[in-house]
Amino acid sequence: MESLVRHADGSRAQTTQESLKDVIQRAREGKLLKARNYHPHFDDSTVLKIIKDADAIYQSEGKAGRLIFRKGTDIVVVEGPGSSQGNV
């Protein structure tokens, strides 16, 4: 899994491993944390599939540290550190 996590500049992300594991574990259990402003372009089952079986996982730059799960050309954005951590 570590080889999948990359910052936008291509460097490896070390500090988000626990958050990443939690998000994936929840997805495997069929659970999805939704932000108040949740506005998916897919149904929940597709969002869960993208998180569980991503081709790549990226971490955004800056303070937000969002995780971007990519499967093919589809992405799911998950909130990074803070009170909203893990919300899609």
C-alpha positions, 0 to 999 in steps of 0.5 A: 500500500505504501507504494501507492501513496504519493504527494502531488509532486511524486514524493512518498507520503508517510504521515497519512498511513493511519488515516489511509488504512482507516478509510480503506478499512471502513470501505471494506466494511461498507461504511462511508463517512459523508461530509455535510456538503457531500455531492457525489457523482457516483452512487455510494457503492461505486465510491466504496469500490473506488476506495477499496480497489484504487489504481493509485492514491494521492495526497494533495499539497498544502494544509488540507492533505486530502487523499485522492483515490483514483480508479481508471479516470474516476476519483474520490476525494477524502478529507485529510487531517482535522475534524473532518478526516476521512469524510468523502 
